[in-house]
Amino acid sequence: MTVIEPRVPMLPEDKARAIGKEVGVPSTMSGLNVFRIMSRHPELASVMAKGLAMLLYRGNKLDDRLRELIIMRIGWRTGAMYEWTQHWPVSLRVGLSEEVALAVRDPANATCLGPAELAVIAAADDVLDHGSVGEASWQACAEHLASHEERLELVAAICNWNTFSIILKSLHIPLEDGVAAWPPDGVPSPHAD
């Protein structure tokens, strides 16, 4: 795999952590390569981290497993290696099996995905393909997401991780040292650079 240099130089980890502490980037995020780069603009890093933290840790309206399927699907469809690689262990931690997480590569042929999983994946695909969640996908999601808060988080999650996919790829954010790309099997998305 060709190593591509980040388009904005990374800060040393200790400096990024110090900035993160100052502007409210959670310590679990501030040392990651994405925030070692984003922290060159502390206010932007703060805003981006707060959105992530809300959706990952404090939102809790949208089921964590459904959120991770959305993220994995977006990472796969956009070829965002960093996004896929970072969220692979998260998806397993929140209870997805490897089989289900890998099913986002080809959901149409997956037998392990249920209606709720297929609905949120279709919603993410709609946004990637057409810029918004289509009516059929919205109705399918509404059958499984009973509250307005869950539906709002669905759309926010799709938009947030699509935005992060664009940021990660545009800035050439590298994986952390020693982290293997495209887990669990190293098979890259056909959309990867």
C-alpha positions, 0 to 999 in steps of 0.5 A: 500500500502506498503511503500518502502524506497528510495534506496538513502536518500532524501535531505531536500527540502531546500538543494535540492532547493539550489543545484538546484539553483546552477546547473540549476534545475528549481525551479518547479522541485528542490523540488520534491522528485525525485530531492531531491534524484537526487541532491545528484549528482548535475551534474546528476540532472542538466543534467536530469532536463535540458532534462526534461525542454527542452521537457516539457517547451522549446521543444514545437514542439511535441504537449503537449497532445501527449507528455503527452499521451506518458508519461502516457502510459509509466507510466502505462505500466512500473508500474511507480507510481510516473510518472503516479501520477506526470503527471496526473494533467499535462495531464489535464492541457494541455487539455486531458480529464480524459477519454482520459488520462485513455484510455492509460490503454487500448488503443486497446479498447478505443473509445475516441482516434484518429489516432494521439493519437493511433500512438504515443501510439503505438510508445511508446509500440514499444520502450517498447516491442522491443527497437525502434519505428517500421516501421508501428508506425513510418509511422503512427506518420509521418502522424500526425507529419509533421516536423522533429523536432516533430518526433525527440521530439517524440523519445526523449520523449519516451526515456526520460520518459522510462529512468525516469520510470527506475530511479523512480522504481529502486531508489524507489522514493516515492510520495510527502507527501499527494499525492494520488497514481494512480489518479484519481481512485487509480487503480494501473498498473498491472505492479506496484511493 
